[in-house]
Amino acid sequence: QVQVVESGGGLVQAGGSLRLSCAASGRTFRSSGMGWFRQAPGKEREFVAAILWIGTSTAYADSVKGRFFISGDNAKNTVYLQMNSLKVEDTAVYYCAASTGRGWDTGAYWGQGTRVTVSS
């Protein structure tokens, strides 16, 4: 079985920064990529950022471009999300996913989430 665990969430003031960490572990598991999603109260879960190990390509939601940066270590199935210039709108539970290559919805392992609260 694959376990995914996130950490680094917390309460911060608007304009501040946080760095989230995520690690996926399994006896023989090797992800094709890892990503971050978030869900605010009353809202659908939305894509935030992802990194694919092939070519180390990255992708970001328009709402976080220029503020959030994703990085990772393929060998360790580990990913980070550096969040800068945080806004109140960034408040959400952030989930990490490790992809098997079949897509995020049906081909990924998910963590339990880490809560990020941005206050004004």
C-alpha positions as CSV (number, residue, x, y, z in Angstrom):
1,Q,0.0,0.0,0.0
2,V,1.1,3.6,-0.6
3,Q,0.9,6.2,2.0
4,V,1.0,9.9,1.3
5,V,1.5,12.4,4.1
6,E,1.5,16.2,4.0
7,S,2.9,18.6,6.5
8,G,3.7,22.3,6.9
9,G,0.3,23.9,7.1
10,G,-0.6,26.5,9.6
11,L,-2.0,29.9,10.3
12,V,-0.2,32.9,8.7
13,Q,-0.8,36.5,8.0
14,A,-1.6,37.7,4.5
15,G,1.6,38.4,2.6
16,G,3.5,35.7,4.5
17,S,5.0,32.4,3.4
18,L,4.7,28.7,4.1
19,R,6.3,25.7,2.7
20,L,4.4,22.5,2.5
21,S,6.0,19.1,2.2
22,C,4.7,15.8,1.0
23,A,6.2,12.3,0.9
24,A,4.7,9.2,-0.7
25,S,6.0,5.8,0.5
26,G,5.5,2.3,-0.5
27,R,7.6,-0.8,-0.9
28,T,7.9,-0.6,-4.6
29,F,6.0,2.5,-5.5
30,R,7.4,5.1,-7.8
31,S,5.3,7.9,-8.9
32,S,5.2,9.4,-12.3
33,G,4.6,12.8,-10.8
34,M,3.2,14.5,-7.7
35,G,0.9,17.4,-7.3
36,W,-0.9,19.7,-4.9
37,F,-4.6,20.4,-4.8
38,R,-6.7,22.4,-2.4
39,Q,-10.2,22.6,-1.2
40,A,-11.8,25.6,0.5
41,P,-15.0,25.4,2.6
42,G,-18.0,25.0,0.3
43,K,-15.8,24.7,-2.8
44,E,-14.7,22.0,-5.1
45,R,-11.2,20.6,-4.9
46,E,-9.0,22.5,-7.3
47,F,-5.6,22.0,-8.9
48,V,-2.8,24.1,-7.5
49,A,0.5,22.8,-8.9
50,A,2.2,19.6,-10.2
51,I,5.5,18.3,-11.1
52,L,6.1,15.4,-13.5
53,W,9.4,13.6,-13.1
54,I,9.9,13.2,-16.9
55,G,11.7,16.4,-17.8
56,T,10.8,17.8,-14.4
57,S,8.0,19.7,-16.0
58,T,5.8,21.8,-13.8
59,A,2.3,23.3,-14.0
60,Y,0.5,25.9,-11.9
61,A,-3.0,27.1,-11.6
62,D,-3.4,30.7,-12.8
63,S,-4.3,31.9,-9.3
64,V,-0.9,30.9,-7.9
65,K,1.5,31.6,-10.7
66,G,4.4,33.7,-9.6
67,R,3.6,33.1,-6.0
68,F,3.8,29.4,-5.5
69,F,6.6,27.1,-6.6
70,I,6.7,23.4,-6.7
71,S,9.9,21.3,-6.4
72,G,10.6,17.7,-5.5
73,D,12.9,14.7,-5.3
74,N,11.9,11.9,-7.6
75,A,14.2,9.4,-5.8
76,K,12.4,10.1,-2.5
77,N,8.8,10.5,-3.9
78,T,8.9,13.8,-2.2
79,V,7.4,17.2,-3.2
80,Y,7.4,20.6,-1.8
81,L,5.2,23.7,-2.3
82,Q,6.7,27.0,-1.5
83,M,3.9,29.5,-1.0
84,N,4.7,33.2,-1.0
85,S,2.7,36.3,-0.9
86,L,-0.2,34.4,0.6
87,K,-3.7,35.8,0.3
88,V,-6.8,35.1,2.3
89,E,-8.2,33.4,-0.8
90,D,-5.4,30.7,-0.4
91,T,-7.1,29.5,2.7
92,A,-7.9,25.8,2.2
93,V,-7.0,22.3,3.0
94,Y,-4.1,21.4,0.8
95,Y,-3.8,17.8,-0.5
96,C,-0.9,16.1,-2.0
97,A,-1.2,13.4,-4.6
98,A,1.2,10.9,-6.1
99,S,0.3,9.9,-9.6
100,T,0.7,6.4,-11.0
101,G,0.4,7.9,-14.5
102,R,-3.3,7.2,-15.0
103,G,-4.5,10.7,-14.1
104,W,-5.2,12.4,-10.8
105,D,-8.8,11.3,-10.4
106,T,-8.4,7.6,-10.9
107,G,-4.7,6.9,-10.9
108,A,-3.3,8.7,-7.8
109,Y,-2.8,8.2,-4.1
110,W,-3.9,11.0,-1.9
111,G,-2.9,12.3,1.5
112,Q,-5.2,13.4,4.2
113,G,-4.4,17.1,3.7
114,T,-2.8,19.9,5.7
115,R,-4.7,23.0,6.6
116,V,-3.6,26.5,5.5
117,T,-5.3,29.5,7.0
118,V,-4.4,33.0,5.8
119,S,-5.7,35.8,8.0
120,S,-5.9,39.5,7.1
